[in-house]
Amino acid sequence: MGLGQSSKAPVTDDTDEVNFDHFQILRAIGKGSFGKVCIVQKKDTKKMYAMKYMNKLKCVERNEVRNVLKELQIMQNLEHPFLVNFWYSFQDEEDMFMVVDLLLGGDLRYHLQQNVHFSESTVKLYICELALALGYLRTKRIIHRDIKPDNILLDENGHVHLTDFNIAAIVKEDLKATSIAGTKPYMAPELFQTFEGIHPGYSFSVDWWSLGITAYELLRGQRPYVMRSSTPANEILQTFHKVHPSYPAAWSLEMKSLLRKLLCIDVKQRISCLAELQDLDYMSDLNVDTVLSKQIPPGFIPNRRRLNCDPTFELEEMILESKPLHKKKKRLARKTKDQGSDGSPQNGQLQQRLDNVQRDFIVFNREKSKKVVESTELSMKEKNKAIEDGQNNNVEPAAYLSG
């Protein structure tokens, strides 16, 4: 069952911006509070992607526009083997669209809910792959702030990919982030601390705490600390100091030691960078280059014969959604016809905010950017070769006359 639309390839050239009509919508696979995700195929290249689309009006009403635009800004400058990489962004009057890598292995939350048992060796590899992603983000001065099973997707071979930069922070050199953001059960202790009403700040180490919570949960099927999104901050801080996580006897001493180093309340003692992780004897058998090139097969491989997601997303889109994506073109055409030149506007302030979204939205095309880079590199190579050839031909005549 798919969200079908015309598969006729649009007539385009390299100057055209990518838009909704360049994709065939195949099926819905996920949803958030104001956005949904579906599988799409680009009509000209036949490549498959995941397309996230966010309703502008809902984003404006929930004050989420800033986060969406910040995510676009961050993701256009990122590309890494263990991230969900960003390919295109565009908009129409209803929605904002982000097109990213398609990963059909499902997220780790889904697999936990399916009672998958993750072996210690698998979780160890996940930690290493995610540490490489965090190390890369650090070079870009980015704190993810929402590392959790829900935001870690598996590819068809079982390798992890970090996604959702909706609440990520960019920090300047030697500065700390101060705004409180994240999912409480995965947030580091320093995020809950206040000093005379002013937050003392935090840095990249908060992501490593979240990595530790996630790894513990994957191994045990539950988190080391019991807390909910509604638990007050002062209670959470007390929990960190009063409750000591239990580590099952079946786990190796090395894994328990690693988790304790990740789940260290004292930031200065916590493993908080790739180099510190590599220093552990436990990780010495994982060569970074081998891991980075995905040569080490994970112990868990998702079922390739099924979509690793909740099937109700598709039913909701087809039956319950008031503005289904596959009927967008007809709906927008009808809306334009009904409104004519003097269509009924939204109330003034709301319309102004929608206009600002239209103005500030970042249009992105990685495919086009890659072509420009490749073309520039090629022309530079040709230029350098021409210079070298010229230098080789500039032989002094005297050299032949000597002797």
ABEGO torsion letter per residue (X at the ends): XBBBBBABBBBBBAABBBBAAABBBABBABBBAABBBBBBBBAAAGBBBBBBBBBAAAAAAAGAAAAAAAAAAAAAABBBAABBBBABBBBBAABBBBBBBBBAAEBAAAAAAAGBBBBAAAAAAAAAAAAAAAAAAAAAGBBAGABBAAABBBBAAGBBBBBGAAABBBBBBGBBBABBBEBAAABBAAAABBBGGBBAEBBAAAAAAAAAAAAAAAAAGBBABBBBAABBAAAAAAAAAABBBBBBAABBAAAAAAAAAAABABAAABBABAAAAAABAAAAABBAAAAAAGABBBABBBBAABBBBBAAAAAAAAAABABBAAAAAAAAAAAAAAAEABBBBBBAAAAAAAAAAAAABBBBBAAAAAAAAAAAAAAAAAAAAAAAAAAAABBBAAAAABX
